[in-house]
Amino acid sequence: MILSSMQDVVFGYGEDPVIDRLSLDIEAGQFIGITGPNGAAKTTLLKLMLGLLRPWSGTVTINQELAVEGRLEIGYVPQQVAAFNAGFPSKVIELVRSGCYGRLGLFRRFTQEQEALVERCLRQVDMWEYRDRRIGELSGGQKQRICIARALAQQPQVLVLDEPATGMDLESRTGFYGLMRHYVSAHGRTVIMVTHGLEETSPYLDCIISLERKEREGWTCLVTNSCSAHFGPGA
């Protein structure tokens, strides 16, 4: 089933397009990687396909049949999300709990089931033992992991990750990719991830969208499903 369909999309910054005549279908229930060199408009593509940016022209259609109660639940972890300063006051467990707020009532009363969900999400990213630490006291990789735990606590239908393994060591990255593979395979969710580490991630992915520069052709999108696009100067 198609999650997002982009047809003849044009978008840019200033007067120059960075994406020109892009047509691309994203399938639901897959682990999808978006890769390419710096300046290849990876983050721009990600935001366009999810409706976070409005194209200059062309259409982006989100499949509303996948929505629950009229809304498609998307968990989004952007780049540099872990840049909390040392004075950030919240504790780890408080931040992850906030991922559940969208599913709570007016008074935000946690049930035992939701507390168990928060614990499970923290354990999945190996951060449960840090639950009472102040976020500002953590390393960059640890901050990244708790932001991923918060996104998992939302229980989103689509989990979107922009360079999520930044600051993680090899063992942590490998465990994380395995967790995302399980999240897709066992729960039927969709994960879309921007990554530079294709050699590490490709064994876990269902689909790879590669942005490559062709001589005199600008940026070209290569993907396993329908895609025809050219990319202008990097975004």
C-alpha positions in Angstrom: 0.0 0.0 0.0 1.3 3.5 -0.9 2.0 5.7 2.1 3.0 8.9 0.2 2.9 9.7 -3.4 4.9 12.6 -5.0 4.1 13.7 -8.5 6.2 16.2 -10.5 7.3 18.0 -7.3 9.4 21.1 -7.6 10.8 22.8 -4.5 13.7 25.1 -3.7 15.1 27.8 -1.5 15.3 31.4 -2.8 14.8 31.4 -6.5 16.6 28.1 -7.4 14.9 24.7 -7.2 16.8 22.0 -5.4 14.2 19.4 -6.4 12.9 19.4 -9.9 10.1 17.2 -11.3 10.3 14.5 -8.7 7.9 11.6 -8.9 8.2 9.0 -6.1 6.0 6.5 -4.3 6.8 5.5 -0.7 5.4 2.1 0.3 3.9 1.6 3.8 5.3 -1.2 6.1 8.9 -0.9 5.0 12.2 0.2 6.4 13.3 2.8 3.9 16.7 4.5 3.7 17.5 7.8 2.1 21.2 8.3 1.3 23.4 10.6 -0.6 26.3 13.0 -0.2 26.1 16.3 1.7 24.0 18.8 -0.2 21.9 16.1 -1.9 18.6 17.5 -0.4 18.0 14.4 1.6 16.3 16.2 4.5 14.3 18.4 2.0 13.0 15.2 0.3 12.1 13.7 3.7 10.1 16.8 4.7 8.3 17.0 1.3 7.2 13.4 1.3 5.6 13.8 4.7 3.9 17.1 4.0 6.2 19.1 6.3 7.2 21.3 3.4 4.8 22.5 0.7 6.1 22.1 -2.9 6.3 25.0 -5.3 4.4 22.9 -7.8 3.4 19.3 -8.2 1.5 17.2 -5.6 2.2 15.3 -2.4 -0.5 12.9 -1.3 -0.6 11.1 2.0 -2.8 8.0 2.1 -5.6 8.8 4.5 -6.7 5.1 4.6 -3.7 4.5 6.9 -4.9 7.2 9.4 -6.4 6.3 12.8 -9.3 8.4 13.9 -8.6 10.8 11.0 -4.9 11.3 11.8 -1.7 9.7 10.6 0.5 9.4 13.6 4.1 10.3 12.6 7.1 10.2 15.0 9.9 12.6 13.8 13.4 12.8 15.1 15.2 15.6 13.2 18.9 16.2 12.9 20.8 17.7 15.8 17.8 17.0 18.1 20.3 16.0 20.9 21.7 19.5 21.2 20.2 20.1 24.7 22.5 22.3 26.8 23.8 21.4 30.2 21.1 23.4 32.0 18.2 21.5 30.4 16.0 20.7 33.4 14.0 17.7 32.5 14.8 14.1 33.5 15.2 11.4 30.9 12.0 9.6 31.9 10.0 12.9 31.8 11.0 13.5 28.2 10.1 10.0 27.1 6.8 10.1 28.9 5.9 13.3 27.0 5.8 11.1 23.9 2.6 9.5 25.3 0.8 12.8 25.8 -1.0 12.8 22.5 -2.8 9.6 23.5 -3.7 10.8 27.1 -6.8 12.6 28.2 -7.1 16.1 29.5 -5.5 15.3 32.9 -2.6 13.2 31.4 -3.0 10.4 33.9 -0.6 7.5 33.1 -1.8 4.0 33.3 0.3 1.0 34.2 0.3 0.1 30.5 1.7 3.4 29.5 4.4 3.3 32.2 5.4 -0.1 30.9 5.6 1.3 27.4 7.9 4.1 28.6 10.1 1.5 30.3 10.2 -0.7 27.3 11.1 2.1 24.9 14.0 3.2 27.2 15.2 -0.4 27.5 15.1 -0.8 23.7 17.6 2.0 23.4 19.6 0.9 26.4 18.8 4.0 28.4 16.6 2.7 31.2 19.3 2.9 33.8 19.6 6.6 33.0 15.9 7.4 33.5 16.5 9.7 36.5 19.4 11.6 35.0 19.0 15.2 33.8 19.0 15.3 30.0 21.7 18.0 29.9 24.1 15.7 31.7 24.1 13.1 29.0 26.5 12.6 26.1 25.4 13.4 22.5 24.8 9.8 21.6 22.8 9.2 24.8 20.6 12.3 24.1 20.0 11.0 20.6 18.8 7.6 22.0 16.3 9.1 24.4 14.8 11.2 21.7 14.4 8.0 19.7 12.8 6.4 22.8 10.4 9.4 23.0 9.4 8.9 19.3 8.8 5.2 19.9 6.6 6.0 22.9 4.3 7.8 20.6 3.6 4.5 18.9 3.6 6.1 15.5 2.5 4.5 12.3 5.4 6.2 10.6 8.7 6.8 12.3 11.0 9.3 10.5 14.6 9.6 11.5 17.1 12.1 10.2 20.7 10.8 10.8 19.6 9.0 14.0 22.8 7.2 14.7 24.9 10.4 15.1 27.0 10.1 18.2 26.4 6.3 18.7 29.3 3.8 18.7 29.2 0.8 16.3 27.6 -1.6 18.8 24.8 0.9 19.5 24.3 1.6 15.9 24.0 -2.1 15.0 21.6 -2.7 17.8 19.5 0.3 16.8 19.2 -0.8 13.1 18.1 -4.3 14.4 15.5 -2.6 16.6 14.1 -0.7 13.6 14.0 -3.8 11.5 12.0 -5.6 14.2 9.7 -2.5 14.6 8.8 -2.8 10.9 8.6 -6.6 10.6 6.8 -7.4 13.8 4.5 -4.4 14.0 3.9 -3.5 10.4 5.1 0.1 10.9 7.0 2.2 8.4 10.4 3.6 9.2 12.1 6.2 6.9 15.7 7.0 7.8 18.2 9.5 6.3 21.6 7.9 6.6 25.2 8.2 5.3 26.1 4.7 6.6 24.7 2.7 3.7 27.3 -0.2 4.2 26.0 -0.6 7.8 22.3 -0.1 7.1 21.7 -1.8 3.8 21.3 -5.4 5.3 18.3 -4.1 7.4 16.5 -2.0 4.7 13.7 -2.9 2.4 14.2 0.1 0.1 17.0 2.5 -0.6 16.5 5.9 -2.1 19.9 7.1 -3.4 20.6 10.6 -4.4 23.5 10.8 -6.8 25.0 13.6 -8.9 25.3 12.8 -12.6 27.5 15.0 -14.8 25.4 17.8 -16.4 22.2 16.2 -15.0 22.1 17.6 -11.5 21.0 15.3 -8.6 19.3 12.1 -9.7 17.1 9.9 -7.6 17.7 6.1 -7.8 15.3 3.8 -6.0 13.9 0.3 -6.1 10.4 1.5 -6.9 9.0 4.2 -9.2 11.2 7.3 -9.3 12.2 9.9 -11.8 13.7 13.1 -10.6 16.5 15.7 -10.9 17.9 17.6 -8.0 19.4 21.1 -8.3 22.1 22.7 -6.1 22.3 21.1 -2.7 19.9 22.1 0.1 
